[in-house]
Amino acid sequence: MISILKQLTRTSIHDKVEACAKGEYPFLIARLRSGWLCLAETQPLRGYCILFSDPVASHMNALSIDERAQWGLDCARSGDALISVLGAIRINYETWGNVDPALHTHITPRFSDEPADRRTGTPRQAYDVTTPKTDLNNPEVVKLIEDLRRELLR
């Protein structure tokens, strides 16, 4: 059961990267030098994004020194865009990959108006990252994607 779950999870990131390359992933924001920046499929905090490596790398240490530097720059550029567009006060970056061995970084804006008991916890500790689902029919979500894309591509 665990190996099947790992395979399905692994495939999902690979499938997302492939869909981004085809322009078919609905949460796609922009192609950056190291990968694809996408709005997360849930929005526990407005603007929560994920950067997927392309080509898919198994983890950060599988990249060359130059590729690692580019990954870091692209993460920071994504954070800069979130600060500019949303007025976030800081950005949390979480690079995991234990369940899904495909390099991706969760990029989460943090805001001054968050509840005090959640403000200092990591996003995964402070919020339910499985909800709410991102509604691509919501004009505010569509505008957010467009604004972030415009900020990153200028």
Secondary structure by P-SEA (a helix, b strand, c coil): caaaaaaaaaaaaaaaaaaaaaccccccccccccbbbbcccccccccbbbbbbcccccccccccaaaaaaaaaaaaaaaaaaaaaccccbbbbbbbccccccbbbbbbbbbcccccccccccccccccccccccccccaaaaaaaaaaaaaaac
